[in-house]
């Protein structure tokens, strides 16, 4: 390996010792990346344009597998009730998704990142879609690699493990060693990401099926319709379409790595993409290793401060989005390692959030407004992100939703009252034309992961102190940006946690709260809702 010390470490957050140098002017695969990205964006509207029913065979397959999963649960697993019933349905849906292929597996991966949003049984089942998906045969992998690289596999790699390290919806990854034949990194250990051979074709078919079905779902799934099904399909299409070309992912890796370096973030490491061996379906990158993100015992056993991991992860994520307009868009436990030196290694950049300057500044305003309890400022920022129409009367929204009032404590509400409040809130938002644009969806999804990460790594972390620390960090380290872009003088910015406390549903007078405290409240609410559901089923059986 080459001792880099300087070189590409001056411009990107890479490992200290890598198998090759990344020279941004010498990357053979970078020439057409901008053109490719633009072409993919132009293709999405055609893929999801409403029209006649899609090809019958694929529609039939989707209805057959999902219908069988739900139908068989209804006849058998539903009778178990409670968590067992949910787990049974979750298992059947996960098996159906894997049978239907990449598009539905990717949906499962998104669900797996929804701790606290989806039932835990559903999340736990779909976690298996991250890296436990049935893999392609080695013969298939060889054909893809040799076709894309234009050489026999043995001419590029001296070793290539036939069994993948992991297999997911779009691709699978293999450990390999580059042949020492004069190519960059020769003799070095790498990871080779190989796309499933017909995945693009299947994804395009499935998007057409989803786009055809989505209008019929409007109003039939109230909570999900906050983004309305056709809009959800559009966001999903924009997200998955970019994952089908690994040259875009390699550029995403570089852009995030460069952003982290510019921000002075030394707590993250991005693997180097190979300067030559990147194609539409093959991505060769430096191999990094470490502890799985949920291996708390291993991390602590290595003397690593888990609280510090959470703090630096949150700050790095927020800085990238709000100062440089780029962030990893698919954070979950399978995409991160904690290295023995305490740094976090990030992987899988197929989904990356990219913000226009207008939206980046809106994110920054949302952060500052949230930390100062400026309700109107937060709503204005959310509007500018595209979640509300441009002509929305913000004062009316605040009044109608009672955002300027102390919130109801959900632990003090009956199940019927809680359901009523949720339905009222969603109905009013829909009445304002609320939606969930791609960038905000990715941001929220990542925040849900961070929430779960705190529960795993630092359940005793004082959340109020943590938020105050983040606010102080931004005011201290980014004073010029706050002044120039938002007209905010950090010296005069007073941290006010009122709106943050309101969002958690806790008493405004509370001085400290940990994740463990919040989790206890959530479990109390979930327990009441489960009991309410059981009582409804008993009444139904009795009256039936």
MIKEMI-627169 format. One record per residue: x, y, z negated of N, C-alpha, C, O in turn; residue in three letters. Coordinates in steps of 0.2 Angstrom, whole numbers, plus 5000, padded with zeros to 4 digits. Atoms other than C-alpha are relative to their C-alpha. Example, Ala and Ser with C-alpha at 12.3 -4.5 7.8 and 13.67 -1.06 7.14 Angstrom:
2
500449945000506249784961500450065000500950054997ala
499649945001506849954964499650054997499950114996ser
//
This chain:
544
500449945000500050005000500450065000501050064998unk
499749945000500550185003499950044994499350054992unk
500149965006500850294988499950075003500350115006unk
500249944996499850454994500250064996500550114998unk
499949945004499950574979499750065003499350095000unk
500349944997499650714991499649985006499249945006unk
500450024994499050705009499350015000499050064998unk
500749995000497250665010499750014993499150034993unk
500349985007497050684991499950074999499550094994unk
500149935000497150864994499350025002499150085001unk
500649984996495550865004499449964998498849985000unk
500650045002494450724997500249964994500749944992unk
500050045006494050624982500149925001499749885000unk
499850074999494950464986500449974995500650004990unk
499550035005495950334976500750025000500950055006unk
499349985000497650374971500549975004501050005007unk
499650044996498450234981499649975005499249925003unk
500450034995497650184997500449975005501049985006unk
499650044994498050075012500150045006500550025010unk
499949964994498050215024499850074998499550094993unk
500249935001497950405025499450025005499449995010unk
500649974995496350495032500250075002500350114998unk
499949944997496850625044499450025004499249995009unk
500649984997495250715049500050025007499550015011unk
499949984993495950765066500249935004500249945010unk
499850064996496450585070499549944999499749885000unk
500550055001494850485067499749995007499350035009unk
500250024994494450395083499250005001499050025006unk
500850015000492550375079499650064999499050064999unk
500449945002492150555074499850045006499450085005unk
500249964994492050625092499350025001499150075002unk
500749994998490250595095499550004994498949994995unk
500450015006489550585077499450065000498850044999unk
500549955000488650755078499449995005498850005004unk
500550024994487850705095499549954998498949954999unk
500350065002487350535088499450024995498950004995unk
500449985005486550615073499450045002498850035001unk
500549964997485550745083499549955004498949965004unk
500450044996484950605095499549964996498949954997unk
500450045005484350495080499450054998498850024997unk
500549965003483350645073499550015005498950025004unk
500549994995482550675090499649945001499049955004unk
500350064999482050495091499449994995498949954997unk
500550025005481050485075499350025002498849985001unk
500749984998479450585081499749955004499149935004unk
500350054995479250455095499949944996499449904998unk
500150075004479450305083499450004996499049954995unk
500650005005478050365071499450045003498950065000unk
500549974997476950455084499349965000499449905001unk
500750035000475050405081499849985007499950025012unk
500250034994474350295095499649945000499349934995unk
500450065000473650135100500349954995500949964993unk
499850065005473849975089500749985003500749965009unk
499450034998475649915090499949935002499449905002unk
500050064998476149755097499749954995499949954989unk
500450055005474949615090500449964996500349954990unk
499750055004476249495085500350024993500349994988unk
499749975006477149605073499550024995499650014989unk
500649985004475549675066499749944997499649944991unk
500350075002474949495064500549984994500249954989unk
499550035005476549445054499950044994500050014988unk
500049965006476449595043499449994995499449984989unk
500650025004474649565038500049934997499749924992unk
500050075002474849375037500450004993500249974988unk
499650015005476349385025499850044993499850024988unk
500249965005475749535014499349984997499249974991unk
500750025002473949475014500049934996499749924991unk
499950075003474549295009500250014993500049984988unk
499749995006475549364995499550034995499450014989unk
500549975004474149474988499449954998499149944993unk
500650045001472749344991500249944995499849924991unk
499850065004473749194983500050034992499949994988unk
500049975007474049314967499350004998499249994992unk
500749995002472249354967499649944997499349944992unk
500350065002471749174966500349964994500049924991unk
499650045005473049114954500350054994500150054989unk
499649965004474249234946499650064996499850074990unk
500449945003472949374942499749984993499650024989unk
500350025006472149264929500450004994500250004988unk
499550005006473749264918499950074996500050074990unk
500049935003473449454914500650034998501149994997unk
499449965003474649584908500649995004500649995010unk
499450004996476449574912500149945004500449945009unk
499950064996476449394918499650015007499949995012unk
500349994994475149444931500450045005500450035011unk
499649954996476149594937500649975002500849985008unk
499450044998477749484937499949955006500249955011unk
500250054995476849354948499950035007500150015012unk
500149964994476249484960500650035003500850035009unk
499449974998477949564961500449955003500749975009unk
499650054997478849404965499749985007500149985012unk
500350024993477549364979500250055005500350045011unk
499849954996477849534986500750015003500850025008unk
499250004998479749524986500149955005500549965009unk
499950064995479649354995499850025006500150015012unk
500349984993478549425008500450065003500550055009unk
499649944997479649585010500649975003500849995009unk
499450034997481149475013499949965006500349965011unk
500250044994480249365025499950055006500050035012unk
500249964995479649515035500750045002500750075008unk
499449974997481449585036500250064998500050094993unk
499649945002482549735035499650064998499750094992unk
500349945001481249875035499649994993499650044989unk
500350025006480249795021500449994994500350014988unk
499550015005481749745011500350074998500450084992unk
499849935002482349935012499450034996499650074991unk
500549975004480649985005500149974993500050004988unk
499950035006480949854991500650034996500650044990unk
499449975004482649934987499850074998500050094992unk
500249945002481850104986499649994993499650034988unk
500450025006480550024973500549994995500450004989unk
499550025005482049954964500350054996500650054991unk
499749945003482650124960499550044996499750104994unk
500549965003481050184953499849984993499249974991unk
500150025008481250134934499650064997499850124998unk
500449955003479950234925499450025004499050065002unk
500549984996478950264940499549945002498949945002unk
500350064999478450084945500049954994500449964990unk
499950045006478049944933500649965000501049955005unk
499350035001479649864926500049935003500549915006unk
500050064996479149694933500150015007500549975010unk
499949994993479049764950500750025002501050005006unk
499349984999480749854948500549944999500949935004unk
499650055001481549704941500049955005500649925007unk
500150044994480949594955500450025006500749995010unk
499749984994481449704969500850024999501150045004unk
499349995000483149734962500449955004501049965006unk
499750064996483549564970500150025007500549995011unk
499949984993483349654987500650045001500850065007unk
499449965000484949754983500549965003500949995008unk
499550044998486149624986499949925000500449885000unk
500150075001485349454984499549975006499249925006unk
500450024995484549445001500349955004500949955005unk
499750054996484849295012500450035005500350075009unk
499549974995486349325023500049975006499749925007unk
499950024993486749305041500549955000501049954996unk
499450055000487849155046500650035002500650095005unk
499449974999489649185048500150005008500550055010unk
499949994992489549145067499650065002499950095007unk
500349944998488349285068500450064999500550115003unk
499649945002489449405059500650005004500850065006unk
499450004995490949355070499850035006500250075009unk
500249974993489949395086499950074999500150115004unk
500149935001489449565079500750045000500850095003unk
499349975001491249605074500450005006500750065008unk
499650014994492049545089499750045006500150075010unk
500449964994490749635101500250074999500350115003unk
499949925001490949805092500750025000500950075003unk
499349985000492849805090500349985006500950005007unk
499750024993493149725107500649964999501049955004unk
499450045001494449605100499849934996499349934992unk
500250065004494449425092500150024993500550064991unk
499949985007494249435074500749994997500950034993unk
499350025003495949355070500550055002501050064999unk
499549954998496749495080500050064996500550104996unk
500149945005496149625067500149984993500450024989unk
500050025007496049525051500449944999500349895003unk
499750065001497249405044499649954995499749894995unk
500550035004495949355031499350035001499250095002unk
500749975000494049365032499649954997499449894999unk
500450055004492949285019499449985003499050035005unk
500650024996491549185027499450024995498850034998unk
500549985005490449215011500050074999500550104996unk
500049925002489849395009500050014993499849974989unk
500049975007490149494993499350014998499150004993unk
500749985001488349554995499750005007500050015012unk
500449994994486949555008499450034998499050024993unk
500649955001485549685009499650005006499749965011unk
500549994995484249745021500350015007500149985012unk
499849984993485249825035500749965001500849955007unk
499450034998486949735033500249964994499949954989unk
499750045006488049625022500850025001501050045006unk
499349985001489849655016500549944999500349904995unk
499650065001491349535017500750034998500950095000unk
499349995002493049545009500549985006500449925009unk
499550024994494549545022500650034998500750074994unk
499349975000496349585024500250015007500249975012unk
499849984993496949685039500649965002501149954998unk
499450034997498249595050500550065000500450115002unk
499449955001499949675048500350005007500949975008unk
499850004993500149715067500150075002500150085008unk
499949944998500549895066499450055000499450115000unk
500649965000498749955064500050044993500350014988unk
500149975007498350075049499849964995499349924996unk
500350045005498249985033500249935000499949894997unk
499850074998499049825040500249974993500649994990unk
499850045006499149695026499650024994499649994988unk
500449975005497949795015499349964999499049945004unk
500650035001496349725007499450055001499550114999unk
500549964998494749795014499349974999499249914997unk
500750035000492849775014499750025007499850075010unk
500349994993491949755031499349994999499049944997unk
500750005000490149805032499849985007500050025012unk
500250024994489249715046499350005001498949974996unk
500750005000487549755052499749945003500049905007unk
500450064998486249625055499950015008499750075009unk
500049994993486149595074499450045003499550085008unk
500649974997484349645078499650054996499050064997unk
500349965005484049755064499650075003499150095001unk
500349944997483749915074499449995004498950035003unk
500650014997482449835085499449984995498950014996unk
500550025005481549765070499750064996499150074995unk
500249945004481549935061499550045004499050075002unk
500449964996480850025076499349975001498850015001unk
500650034999479449895078499650024993499050034994unk
500350005007479049905059499750084999499250094996unk
500249935001479050095059499350025004498950065002unk
500649994996477750095073499449974997498850004997unk
500550035004476649975063499850044994499250054993unk
500249965006476750085047499750065003499250084999unk
500349934998476350245057499349995002498950035002unk
500750024998474850155064499549994994498950014994unk
500450025006474250095047499950064996499450074992unk
500049945005474650255037499450045000499150054994unk
500649955001473150365042499449964997499050004994unk
500650045003471950225036500150004993499649984989unk
499950005007472750235019499950064996499950074990unk
500249945003472350415016499450004995498949984997unk
500550005005471350435000499949934997499549934992unk
500150075003471450244996500549994995500449944991unk
499550015006473050254985500150074997500650104999unk
500049935003472750414975500750034998500950085000unk
499449975003474450434966500550005006500950055007unk
499650004994475450384982499950055005500350085008unk
500249954995474450504992500350074999500150125002unk
499749945001475350644984500550035005500550095007unk
499649984994476550644999499649985006499849995012unk
500550034995475050565010500449955004501049965006unk
499750054997475450405018500450015007500949995008unk
499749984994475850475036500750044998501250035002unk
499449965001477150595028500549954997501149964998unk
499650055003477850455018500449965005501049945005unk
499750044994478150355034500550045003501050025005unk
499649964996478950505042500750014996501250004998unk
499450005004480150525027500449945000501049945001unk
499750075000480550335027500349995006500949975007unk
499750014993480850345046500650045000501250025003unk
499449955000482050495044500649974996501249974998unk
499550035005482950395030500349945003501049945003unk
499750074997483150225038500350015007500849975008unk
499749994994483550285055500750015000501149995004unk
499249995000485250355051500449954997501049944998unk
499650065002485750195042500249955005500649915004unk
499950054994485750105059500650025004500849985008unk
499449994997487350185064500550024995500550074992unk
499549995005488850165053500550055001500950074996unk
499549944999489850305061499750064996500150104993unk
500349945004488550425052500249994993500350034989unk
499950015007488850335036500850024998500950044993unk
499349985001490750355038500150074999500550094995unk
500049935001490550535040499750034994500050074991unk
500349985007489450545025500549994994500550034990unk
499550015005490750465015500550064999500750084994unk
499549955000492050595020499750074998500050104994unk
500349935002490850745018499950004992500050054989unk
500050015007490450685000500650014996500750044991unk
499350005003492250654996500350075000500650094996unk
499749935000492750825002499650054996500050094993unk
500449955004491350914993500249994992500350044989unk
499750015007491950824976500650034999500850064994unk
499349985001493750874979499950085000500350114996unk
500049925000493251064983499750024993499950074991unk
500349995006492251054967500449994994500350014988unk
499550025005493750994957499749944996500049934990unk
500350065004492750834952500549955001500649925006unk
499550055000494050714947499749934997500149884997unk
500350065003492850584939499749955005499449905003unk
500350054995492350504956500549985005501050025006unk
499650024995493150404969499649975006499149945005unk
500450024994492550374987500549955004501149975005unk
499650044996493250224997500250045007499750075010unk
499849974994494250285013499749965006499849895006unk
500250044994493450235030500649995004501050045004unk
499450014996494650165042500050055006499550065009unk
500049954995495250285055499949985007499750025011unk
500250034994494950165069499449955000499149955005unk
500550055000493850025064499350024997499149994992unk
500749985002492150105063499650015006499850045011unk
500550004994490750075076499350014997499250024991unk
500850005002488850075076499949954995499449964991unk
500250065004488749905068500649984995500449934992unk
499550025004490449885059500350064997500550115000unk
499749955004491249985045500549974996500349934991unk
499450025004492949945038500250054995500350114998unk
499949955005493350035022500549974995500549914994unk
499650025005494550025008499649974994499149984993unk
500350035005494149904994500150034993500750034991unk
499949975007493849974977499649954995499249914997unk
500350055005493349874961499950034993500250094992unk
500149975007492749904943499549964997499349914999unk
500550035004491449864931499350025003499250075006unk
500649984998489649854936499750054996499950054990unk
500249945004488650004931499649984994499650024989unk
500450025006487549904919500449954995500249934990unk
499650045004489049814911500350044994500950064994unk
499849955006489049914895500549974996501050004994unk
499550035004490049784885500750015003501250025000unk
499349994997491449784898500350075000500950084999unk
499849935000491449974900500350024993500850054993unk
499849985006491550004882500649964997501149994994unk
499450045002492849854879500650035003501150025001unk
499549974997493949954891500250074997500650105000unk
499849935003493950104880499750065003499950115003unk
500349954996492850204892499450034996499050004994unk
500649975003491650334885499450005005499450045010unk
500650014996489950294892499650075000499350085005unk
500349945000489250464887500350055005500050085008unk
499749954996490550554897499949985008499850025012unk
500250024994490150444912499350035002499250055008unk
500649974999488350504911500050075001499750105006unk
499949934999488850684909500350025007500050065010unk
499749984994490050694923499649985007499650015012unk
500450024994488850594935499550055001499350075007unk
500549954999487450714932500350075003500050105007unk
499749934998488550874934500249995008500150035012unk
499850014993489350794950499550005005499550035011unk
500650014995487650754958499750075001499650085007unk
500349944999486950924954500450055004500250095008unk
499649954997488451024960500149985008500050035012unk
500050024993488550924977499450035003499550065009unk
500649984996486750964981499950075000499850105005unk
500249935000486651144975500550055002500450105003unk
499449954998488351214980500249985007500450035010unk
499750024994488851114995499449975005499649965011unk
500550024996487151045001500149935002499849915008unk
500050074998487650865002500149954994500449974989unk
499950055005487450714990499849935002499449925006unk
500250084999487350524989499250004999499050024994unk
500850005001485450494992499749934998499149934998unk
500250075002485350314986500349974994500649924994unk
499650025005486050304969499649944996499049954995unk
500250055004485750134960500649964998501149965000unk
499450045003486750004950500449975005501049955003unk
499650044996487249914965500550045005500950025008unk
499649964996488050064973500650044996500950094999unk
499549975004489250114959500449954996500149904994unk
499550035004490750044950500350054995500450104997unk
499649955005491550114934500749965000500849914998unk
499350025000493450094936500350004993500150034989unk
499750015007494650044922500250074998500450074992unk
499749945002495250224922499450054998499550114996unk
500649965002493450284918499750045006499150075005unk
500349974994493150354936499449965003499449905002unk
500550034997491550314945500149995007500250045011unk
499950014993491750234962499350005003498949965001unk
500750004997490250274974500149965007500649965010unk
500050044994489750154989499450015003498950055001unk
500650004996488450145002499750075001499350094998unk
500249934998488250315010499550005006499550055009unk
500550004994486950255023499450064999499250095004unk
500549955002485650375014500450064997500650054991unk
499649945003486450545011499550065001499350085006unk
500449944999485550705007500450065003500950075001unk
499749944997485950855018499550065000498950055002unk
500449945001485251025014500250065005500850075005unk
499949944997485051175025500250054995500150044989unk
499849955005485751335017499450034996499450044990unk
500649975003483951395013499849954994499649974989unk
500250055005483551225004500549994995500349984989unk
499550015005485151214995500050064995500050054989unk
500149955004484851384988499449994996499350014990unk
500650015004483151334983500149954995499849954989unk
499850055005483851184974500450044994500250024988unk
499649965005485051304965499550044995499650044989unk
500549965004483551414960499649964995499449984990unk
500450055004482551264954500449984993500149984988unk
499650025006484051214942500050064995499950054989unk
500049945005484251394935499350024997499350034991unk
500749985003482351424933499849954995499549964990unk
500150055005482251254924500350014994500050004989unk
499649995006483551294912499850074996500050074991unk
500249945004482851464908499250004999498950054997unk
500850015001480951404908499750055004499150085002unk
500349964996480551514922499549965005499749945010unk
500550044997478951424928499950025007499949985012unk
500249984993478551534943500649995004500649985010unk
499450014997480351524948500149935003500349925008unk
499950074998480351334948499549995006499749955010unk
500550014995478751334958500250035007500150005012unk
499849974994479451454971500549965003500549955009unk
499550044997480951344973499749945003499949925008unk
500450064998479851194975499750015007499749975011unk
500349984994478851284988500550015006500449985011unk
499549994994480451334998500349945002500649935007unk
499850064998480951154998499549965004499749915007unk
500450034996479451115007499449964997499049935000unk
500550045003478351034994499450034999498950004997unk
500649975000477051164994500050055006500550075009unk
500049954994476451275009500350074998500350094993unk
499649945001477351435012499550064997499850104993unk
500549955002475751535008499649994993499150024992unk
500350025007475351454991500050054995500550094994unk
500049955005474751564978500249974993499949934990unk
499750035006475951524964499750014993499649974989unk
500349985007475051614950499449964999499249944993unk
500650055000473451514954500249934998499849904994unk
499850075002474351354953500249994993500049954990unk
499850005007475151394937499450004995499349974990unk
500650005004473451444930499649945000499349914995unk
500550064999472451294937500349944997500049904994unk
499750065003473751164931500250014993500449974989unk
499849985007474051254914500749994999500949984994unk
499350005001475851264917500350054995500950044993unk
499849955005476051414906499849984993499950024988unk
500250025006475251324892500449944997500749905000unk
499650065003475951194879499649945003499049945003unk
500350064997475651024887499749954995499849964989unk
500350055004474550884880500549954998500949935003unk
499550055002475550754870499749935003499149915000unk
500350064997475250594880499949944995499549904996unk
500150065005475450484865499450014995499249974992unk
500649985004473950574857499449995004498850005001unk
500550004996472850544871499749925001500149885000unk
500350064998471650394874500249985007500350025011unk
499950024993471950284890499650045004499850065010unk
500549964996470350364897500250075001500250095007unk
499849935000470950534893500750015005500750065009unk
499350004997472750504900499849995008500150035012unk
500150014993472050434916499650065003499750085009unk
500349944998470850584918500550055001500450095007unk
499549954999472250704916500449995006500650045010unk
499650024994473350614929499650015006499950045011unk
500450004994471950604941499850085002499850105008unk
500149934999471550794939500650035002500550075007unk
499449974998473350844941500149985007500350035011unk
499950024993473550744957499550035004499750055010unk
500549974996471950804964500150075001500050095007unk
499949934999472350984961500650015005500650065009unk
499449994996474050964969499949985007500150025012unk
500250014993473350884984499650055003499650075009unk
500449944998472151024985500450065003500250105007unk
499649954998473551144987500549985006500950025009unk
499650034994474351035001500749984998501149985002unk
499350025002475750964991500249945004499949905006unk
499750064997476950844999500749994997500950034993unk
499350025003478650764996500550005006500649945009unk
499550004994479950815009500649954998500749944992unk
499450055000481450695012500550024994500749984990unk
499449985005482750795002499850004993500149984989unk
500250005007481650814987499949934998500049914992unk
500150075002481150634987500749964998500749934993unk
499350035002483050584987500250024994500549994990unk
499849975006483350704973499649974994500049954989unk
500450025005481950644963500249924998500249904993unk
499850085001482450454966500650004996500749954992unk
499450005004484150494960499950024993500349994988unk
500149985006483550584945499749944996499849934990unk
500350065003482550424941500549954998500549924992unk
499450045001484150324942500450034994500649994990unk
499649975005485050444931499649994993500049984988unk
500450015006483650434918500149924997500249914991unk
499950075002483850244918500749994998500849954993unk
499350015002485750254917500150034993500550004990unk
499949975007485650364901499749944996500049934990unk
500250055004484550224894500449944999500549914994unk
499550065000485850094898500750024997500949984993unk
499349985002487450184895500050054993500550044990unk
500049965005486950314882499450024997499150074997unk
500750005002485250284874500050054994499550084992unk
500049955006485850394859500250075002500350114997unk
499749934998486350544869499450054999498850045000unk
500549955002485450704863499950045007500350085009unk
500249974993484550764879500050075000500250105005unk
500149925001484250944873500850035000500950075004unk
499349985000486150964870500349995006500750035009unk
499750024994486550874886499850065005500250085009unk
500349954996485450994896500450074999500550115004unk
499749945002486151144887500850005002501050055005unk
499350014998487951084891500150015007500550045010unk
500049994993487551074909499950075002500250105007unk
500149934999486851244909500650054999500850095003unk
499449965002488351314901500649995005501050035007unk
499550024995489451224913499950045007500450075009unk
500149964994488651304928500150074999500450115004unk
499949935002488651474920500750025000500950075002unk
499349985001490451464916500449995007500950035009unk
499650024994491151374932499750035007500150035012unk
500349984994489951444945499750075000499250095003unk
500349935002489651624939500050045007499450075008unk
500049964994490151704956499449985005499150025008unk
500550024995488951594966499350024997498950045001unk
500649985003487551624954499850075001499250095003unk
500149924999487751814956499950015007499550055009unk
500049984993488051814974499449975004499150015008unk
500650034996486651694980499350014996498850015000unk
500650005004485351714966499950074997499350084994unk
500049945003485751884959499949994992499750034989unk
500150015007485851804942500750014996501249994999unk
499449995004487151864929500049954995499649954990unk
499950055004487751714920500150024992499849994988unk
499949975006488251824905499350024996499250024990unk
500749985003486351874903499549945000499049954998unk
500450055000485651704906499949964994500449944991unk
500150045006484851624891499749935001499149935004unk
500350065000484551444890499449994996499450004990unk
500650015003482751404886499749935002499649925008unk
500250074998482251224885499249994999499049934999unk
500750015001480351254883499749965006499349915005unk
500350044994479951194901500249935000499949885002unk
499850075000481051044899499749964995499549904996unk
500450045005480250994883499349995002499049935001unk
500750024998478551014891500049955005499549915005unk
500050054995479050904905500149934997499949885000unk
500050065003479450774893499449984995499349934993unk
500650015004477850794884500150004992499749974989unk
499850005007478650834867499850064997499750115001unk
500149945003478350964854500550055001501150045001unk
499549944999479151134858500450014995501050044996unk
499649995005479751144841500649954998501049964994unk
499550055001480750984842500750025002500850055007unk
499349984999482651014840500449955003501049975006unk
499650054997483350854846499649945002499149924999unk
500450064998482750704856500549955004500949985008unk
499650054996483650544863499649975005499049975005unk
500450044995483250434877499749944996499149934998unk
500450065004482850294864499450034997498949994997unk
500749975002481550414857499550015005498949995004unk
500550004994480750444874499849945002499249935003unk
500150074998480850264878499449974995499049944997unk
500550025005479850224862499350035001498850005001unk
500649974998478550354867499749975006499149965007unk
500250034994478450274884499749934999499249925002unk
500250075001478250104878499350004996498949964997unk
500649995004476850164866499450015005498949985005unk
500549984995475950244881499849935004499249925006unk
500150064995476150084892499749954996499249914999unk
500450055004475549974878499350014999498949975000unk
500749985000473950074876499749995007499149975007unk
500350014993473750064895499849935001499349915004unk
500150084999473949874895499449984996499049944999unk
500650025004472749854881499350025003498949995003unk
500649974997471549964890499849965006499249945007unk
500150044994471749864906499749934998499249905001unk
500250075002471449694896499350014998498949974999unk
500749995002469849764888499550015006499049985006unk
500550004994469149814905499949945003499349925006unk
500150064997469449644912499649954996499249924998unk
500450045004468649564897499350025001498849985001unk
500649984999467149674899499749985007499149965007unk
500250024994467049634917499849935001499349915004unk
500150075000467149444914499349994996498949954998unk
500650015004465749464901499450025004498949995004unk
500649984996464549564912499949965006499449965008unk
500150044994464949454927499749944998499649905003unk
//
